[in-house]
Amino acid sequence: MCQRQMLWNRTTGKYFILTGFSLSSDVQVAVFAGFLLIYLIALFGNLIVIAVIRTTKKLHNPMYFFLCFLSFLDIVSVSVTVPRMLKDLWTQQKHISFHECITQVFVIFSLTASEALLLTVMSYDRYTAICHPLNYTTLMSRQLCINMICLSLMGGMLFSFVNTFLVSQLPFCGHNRIDNFLCEFPALLKLACSDTLINEIVIFILAGGAGSVVIGIILTSYIHIIRVILNIPSAEGKRKVFSTCSAHLMVVFLFFGTGAATHLTPPSSQEKPDKLASLFYTVFTPMLNPVIYSLRNEDVKQALGKAFHKQSRY
């Protein structure tokens, strides 16, 4: 402990520097305005989805209950990353303390893991609704839905705590510059001045193992769903059933594709952190989720249309 404290005092001053984006002053203003707009779209888009679902009786079922919680996670996720990034762009003071950095890592990874578990729960919900429609309300009771959401949250926090604790115990020395706009596991592991092989193995096994289970459940659910859809005689019937899953599938591909690019690549094999992947899963995904569900889900589109029509009359 004393040696680690000495290393911090001598070399890093107990803070990191988030290099973020190297931009000229003119471009910086445009980027600031762009990310501010993205943040507002993500914030109000998800708030609108929550408000519409809460006020539309037709949408009071497990599928939209989970969608409400997904929007809530997206609001928290984008609020953890974008305001800090906007502050750094505006002030050019890119220092972040060790404790702030570790806290950001814990929160972001908790939200990411919880969203992965929630998307898995949502795939099971679609499987139950399509493959067992007569027993849907019994199988997906309100108490079970609440329990699934609580387990998603607790599972995400526990998973993040293990990884965050391991990283926080590493000694950091040398330069303290993180080539990204936020603190992430790969970047912190690269700054450690001790062998991080054990940490990399543990993180990779936990993330890879949990990811394999999650993706396995989602794939199994959709294999059964596709079998049911193929047995529907009419093309219109197939389209209606598939439309209830298409938005979820798009969100799954977007979320897991960008998340895996960042967290399942061993840090020692990365020449530099992938800022684009980080942007996608922390900024663009929360913005796109409400857009995807609004455009690909007929019930949500109708509810939004009625809400805006009523508002325009007032």
N, C-alpha and C positions, 0 to 999 in steps of 0.2 A: 504493500500500500504506500509506504513512504517513498519507494523508488518511483512508483507511478506518479505520485504527487510532485516529486522533484522534476520529472520529465515534463509534466504539464507546465509547471512554473517557469522552467528554463526555456522551453521551445514554443509553446503555443499560447501561454497566457490564459488558459482555460476557455478559449473560444475558437470557433472555426470561422472561416470566411467562405461564404457561398458565392462563387464567381458568377453564377447565373448566366446572363447573356451579355457578351461584349458588343456593345452597340454605340454608334455615334449619337450625339445629343438629339439630332433631328429624328433619327429612327427610333430612339428610345421613347420619345413622346408618343409616336404612333403605336409602338408595341404596348406601352402603358395603357393607352386608350383601348387597344384591341383586347387586352386581357381583362380590363375593367368591364368592357361590354360582354365578354364571355362569362365573367363572374355573375353579372346581373342576369343574363339569360339563364344560366344554370340555377341561380337562386330563385328567381321568380317563376321559371318553368317548372321546377319541382314543387314550389309552393302552390302553384295553380293546380297541378296534378293532385296534390293532397287535398286542396280545398274542394275540387270538383268531386273527387271520390267520397269525401266526407259528407257532401251535401246532396249527393245523388243516390237515392234509395236503391236504384237498380244495380248500383255498383257495390252494394254492401254484401260482398261474398269473399271467401278466402283469397281468391286470386288478386283482387284489388286491395285487400287488407295487406298482403305482402308487398304489393306495388307501392302502397303508401309508405311502408317502412323502408323500401329501397330508395324512394325519393328523400326520405329523412336522412339516410346514410349519405346520399349524394350531397345534400345540403351541408352536412357537417364536414364531409371530405373536402369539398371545394373551399369551404371557409377556413380550413386548417392550412391550406397551401397558398391560395391565390392572394389573400390580403397581405401575407408576408412577402410574397413575390412583388406585389405592387409597391409595398413600402421600400423594398430594396431598389426597385427601378426608379422610384421618385427621389429617394434620399441618397442613393449610392453608398449608404452605410450598410455593408453586407455582413457585418459581424453577427454571429449567433453563438450564445454561450453553450458550453458542453451540456448543461442540464436541459436547456431549451431544445438542443439538437436531439438528445436522447428522448425527450418527451414527444417531439414531433415524429420521430421514428416509431415510437410506441403507438401513438394515436393513428398515424397513417396505416401502419401494418394491421392494427386492430380493425380499422374500418375496412381495409382490403380483405382480410380474412373473413370478417363478418358478412361482407357482401358476397363473397364466394359461397359461403354456407347458405346464405339467403337465396341465391340463384339456384342452388341445389334443391332447397325446399320448394321453390317455385316450380321446378321441373317435376317434382313428385306431385305437387298440386295439379299440374296439367295432366299427368299420367292418371291420377285418380279421377279427375273430371271426365276424361275422354274414354278411359278403359273401364271405369266402374261408375257410370253416370247415375245409376239408380241408388247407389250407396254413398254418393259423393258427400251429401250433407252430414251423414252419420260418420263417415271416415274422417272428414275434415271439420271436426267440431271447432267451436270458437276457442275452447280451452286448449285443444291440441295446437291450433295456430299460434296462440300466445306462447305456449311452451316451446314451439319451434323457433320463434323469434328470440326468446330468451336464451335458448341454447346456441343460436347463431351468434348472439352478442357475447355470451360467456366463452364460447369456443374461440372466437376471434381474439378476445382479450387474453385468454390463457396462452394461445399460440404465440401472440405477439410478446407477451411477458417473458416467455422462455428465451426467445431470440434476442429481445432487447437487453435482458439481464446478461446474457453471454457477451454481447458486444460492449456493454457498459463496463465490464471488468477488464477489458483490454487496455494495455498501456499505449498511449499515443505520443508520438514524437516525430521529429522532422517537420516538414511543412504542414500547415493546417488549412490548406485550401481545398475545398470540395468543389469539383467541377460540375456543379449542378445548381438548381434553384431551390432545392430542398435537401434535407438529410435523409439518406437511405442506407440500408445495410451494406450494399456493395462498396459504396464510397467510404464508409467508416472503416470497413475491414482493410481497405487499401492503405489507410493512414496509420494503422496499428504498427508498432515497432517490434512486435513479437510474432511468432509463427501462428497464423490464423487457420491452419489446415483443419484443426478440430472444429473450430467455429463454422468453417465453410461446410464441412461434412454434416454437422448437426443441422445447420440451417437448410442445406440442400436436401437432406433426408426428410426433415419435417415438412418442408414446403413441397418437395416432390411426392412424398407419401400421401400427405393430405390432399394435394392436387389430383393425384391419381384416383383416390377414393371418390372425391367430388366429381371429377369428370366421368368416372365409371358409373356413378349413380345417374348422372345426367344422360349419358349415352344409353344406359339400360332403359331409362324412362322413355326416351324418344324412339328407341327401337320398338317398344310396345305400342307407342302412339302411332308410329308410321304403319305398323301392321293393321291397326284398327282403321286408319284412314284409307289404306288400300282396299279394305273390304267394304267401304261405303260405295254403293252402286252409282250414285249420281255425282257428276262433276261439281255441281253447286254445293252438294253436301260436303264433299272433300274440301272445297275452298273455304267454307264456313268454319269447319273444324280446324283446318290448318291455320286460319287467320288468328285463332286464339293462342297459337304457339309461336307464330312468326316473329312477333316483337321480342318475346323472351329469347328466342334463338339468336336474334341479331345482337341483343345485349350480351348474351353469353359469349359469342364469338369475339365481340369487341373487348369485353372485360378480360377474358382469359388470354386472348392473344397478346395484348399489350402488357398485362401483368407478368406473364411467363417470360416475355422478352427481357424484363428487368430483374425478376427475382429468381429465376431458375437457371441463370447463366452464372457459373462460378466466377466470383470476383477476380480471382487470379488470372482468369483468361480474358478479362476485359481490358482493352487498351484505354478506354475512357467510358464513363457512365453514359448511357443512352438518354439524352435529355428528351428526345422526341417520344420515346416510350413512356418516360415519366410524365410528360405533358399529357399524353393520351389517357393514361389510366387515372391520373389525379385531377385533370382539368377538363379535357374534352369529353371523356366518358360521362361524368355527371351532367354536362351540358346536353349531350346527345340522348341520354336515356329518356327524359320526358318527351323529346321530339319523336323518338322512335315509337314510344308507346302511344303517342297522340296520333301519329300517321298510320300505324300498322294495326291499331285496335279499333274496331268499329264502335264498340260501346263507349270507349273514351272519346272518340271523335264526336259521336252524337251528343254526349253529355257536355263536351266543350262547346259545341255548336249551340246547344240550348242555353248554356250559361252566358255566352257572348251575345246571343240574340236577346235574352232577357235584360242584360246590362245595357245594350244599345237602346232598348225601348225606354229604360229609365233615363 
